[in-house]
Amino acid sequence: KQAEKAVHQKKEQSKTKCRKARRRHINLVAEFNRRQRKNIWLETHIWHAKRFHMVKKWGYCLGNSPTEKCYRACYRAMTKHCLLQDLSYYCCLELTGKENELLKQLARICSPDTGLTFEEASCLSGRFEGSLHLYQADRYPEGMLGPVTFIWKPRDGSENRQLWIWMHPALKQDILRELKAIFQCSEPEEICIPEPITTSIQDEKQMDVVPSLGKKRKKENKKGEKAVPVKKIIGDGTRDPFQSYSWISRSTGIVISDRTMEILRYRLIGPLSHSVLTETLKVASLQTV
């Protein structure tokens, strides 16, 4: 009788969570946004933060040096296998407009004496990426701005073309100012509304409760996983979230857009880089409507 009584009274034991799960933030997206108020994280930040010493540069939080002695492993990957680097902190500026107008104005900030230009046939077709040095308008060889890489979007039969220019974040403001000057892009086309940042701050204020002595901080929101997640921060550390990110010229129709952190950029080094891309990227089947 005593044994049967114990069996009926025995309650189902709840699964005890590990310490990592107990300390996990209720809303991970809100917590990540809170930590990115001053320095923006890359997509691979969590991976790097566990294995690298992080530094704060140019408005980003980047991995500087590994915590373990993996220099030989990296060198072995570069020479015999494949090594991947995250270059998403590089800034990207997109130029959209007529090809003739783009080439006419871009010729003022570069020179064929230094190498390739934006008019190179192999680069203009969109098959290859080019690199060059930019200068202030009509001031070559003085007034150097810095090195950049560029790639054209392949032609689609229209006279309008798209050009993406990649540069170091330390050079972005100077190059952007020069591009806006030569193309006469002064009027903002779109206004960047910092909704994700304000949302995360407001949610945190509403959810936080003043902690008492000897007790952990709790949240008023009891929904847990059912709560509506906060939108992810879109932007970069080189731009004020209250400023516009696209400018248009009423005279030429050229549009300059800031695509930083909207287009990710990775670099593959090693003899097996093409093999890795071939195994990773699959060709999509064409579907006709």
C-alpha positions, 0 to 999 in steps of 0.5 A: 500500500505504501509503495502504491501510494508513493507511485500515485503521488509522484509528480512528473519531474520537470526537466532541469535546464543547464546553466547556459539555458537558464542564463539565456536572455528571453529575447535574443534579438533585443539583447543583440541590438542592445549590445550593438548600440555603439559598435556594429557586429558582423554576421560572424561576430559570435563565432569570432568572439569565442575564438579571437581577441575583439577590438573596436575599430571604425564603428565595428567590433572586429576579431583582431588576433586568435586566442589559440596558436592557430597560425600554422593551421591558417597558413596550411589552409591558405597554401593547401586548402581554403581560408575564409575571411569576413570583409563585411565591414568594408563599405559599399556605395551603389551608383545607378544611372545612365552608363555614359553619364556614370563613366563621364563623371567617374573619369574625373576621379581616376587616371589611366596612368595608375592602371585600370579605370572604370571604362575597362572592357573586361570590368565594364561587362560585369565579368571581372572585379577591378581595383584602382585608386581614387583622387579628388576631381580633376586633381590627379596626381594630387588629392588622393582619396584611397584604393577601392574595388568595383564591380559592374552589374551585367547589362540587361538591355537597359541604358541604366547600369549599376556600379558597386564600389567597395572601400575601407570604412576609414575612406568612406566619408571622403569618397562619398562626399566626392561622389556626391559633388561630381554627380550633384547628388544633394537631395535625399531620395529616402530617409533612414528611420532608426526604427529597430534601435528605438524599438529595442530601447523602448522594449528594454525599458518596458520589460526591465524591472528594478531588481531587488537585493539577492534576486535576479532581474526578471522580465514583465513579458511572460510570453517568452518565445511567443513574444514578437522579436525586435527587428534586426539593426540595419546599418553600419558604424560609419553612418548616423542612423538619423541621416539619409542613405540614398541621394539623387541628382535631379539634373543627371538622374544618378542615384547614390545609395549606401549599401554598407552591411546590406551586402555581405562580403567574404574572401576565400584564399587557397587552391581549393577555393573554387572547389568550395564554391562549387560544392556550396553554391548550386545553380537554381532551376529556371521557372517560367510563369 
